[in-house]
Amino acid sequence: MPKAEISNEIRRLRFEFGEMTQAALAEQVGCSRQTIVLLEQGRYAPSLALAFRIARVFGRTVDGVFRYEGEPQ
């Protein structure tokens, strides 16, 4: 069964927040920079806790940062 897609606005939000680096975001949310890279590329779905921490950094709700695209056809 194909995986459902979760997209996000992390890259755009980082630039809106003073061109925040991936490393700076990773440090604030307690993960590696590589995790942020994979999230931005859509190659990794975050845990619920990580999604909440990322959203909190940007002052958004989880669904304001992440979108569930549904099951692929």
Backbone torsions as a table, in degrees:
resi	resn	phi	psi	omega
1	MET	NA	127.3	179.3
2	PRO	-64.7	150.1	178.6
3	LYS	-76.7	145.3	173.0
4	ALA	-72.0	150.7	-178.3
5	GLU	-95.3	136.1	172.9
6	ILE	-120.9	117.1	177.8
7	SER	-103.0	168.5	-177.8
8	ASN	-152.0	168.0	-179.7
9	GLU	-111.0	21.6	-173.3
10	ILE	-59.0	-49.2	-177.6
11	ARG	-58.5	-48.5	-179.8
12	ARG	-61.2	-43.6	-179.1
13	LEU	-65.3	-38.4	177.6
14	ARG	-58.2	-42.7	-178.8
15	PHE	-72.1	-32.2	175.5
16	GLU	-69.2	-24.4	179.4
17	PHE	-99.4	56.4	174.3
18	GLY	70.2	32.3	-179.6
19	GLU	54.3	47.3	178.0
20	MET	-56.5	136.0	178.2
21	THR	-79.2	161.4	175.4
22	GLN	-61.7	-39.5	-180.0
23	ALA	-63.8	-40.3	-179.9
24	ALA	-65.5	-42.8	178.0
25	LEU	-64.2	-45.1	179.6
26	ALA	-57.5	-43.6	179.4
27	GLU	-62.9	-41.7	-178.4
28	GLN	-66.5	-32.2	-176.3
29	VAL	-102.2	-3.7	175.4
30	GLY	78.3	41.1	175.0
31	CYS	-136.8	-178.3	178.9
32	SER	-86.3	159.0	175.4
33	ARG	-61.4	-36.2	179.8
34	GLN	-61.4	-34.8	176.7
35	THR	-62.5	-42.2	178.1
36	ILE	-64.2	-41.3	177.6
37	VAL	-57.8	-49.0	-178.6
38	LEU	-64.7	-38.6	176.3
39	LEU	-60.3	-49.2	-178.6
40	GLU	-62.4	-32.1	179.2
41	GLN	-81.1	-6.3	-178.5
42	GLY	74.4	21.3	-177.4
43	ARG	-101.5	3.3	-178.1
44	TYR	-148.5	133.8	175.3
45	ALA	-100.0	126.1	-175.6
46	PRO	-74.3	158.0	169.9
47	SER	-66.1	162.8	178.4
48	LEU	-61.7	-41.3	179.9
49	ALA	-62.1	-44.2	179.2
50	LEU	-65.1	-40.5	178.1
51	ALA	-59.7	-43.0	177.7
52	PHE	-64.1	-42.2	-179.7
53	ARG	-64.1	-41.5	178.6
54	ILE	-64.0	-47.0	179.7
55	ALA	-59.3	-40.7	-179.2
56	ARG	-62.2	-39.4	178.4
57	VAL	-57.0	-38.9	-176.7
58	PHE	-93.8	2.7	179.9
59	GLY	66.9	31.9	-178.1
60	ARG	-119.3	167.7	168.9
61	THR	-82.8	165.6	178.2
62	VAL	-58.4	-43.2	179.9
63	ASP	-76.1	-4.7	171.3
64	GLY	-84.8	-12.2	179.0
65	VAL	-112.6	-40.7	-175.5
66	PHE	-113.8	146.5	176.5
67	ARG	-130.5	134.5	174.3
68	TYR	-90.0	118.8	-175.2
69	GLU	-88.2	-0.8	179.1
70	GLY	85.0	175.3	179.5
71	GLU	-71.8	131.2	175.9
72	PRO	-64.7	151.6	179.6
73	GLN	-80.7	NA	NA
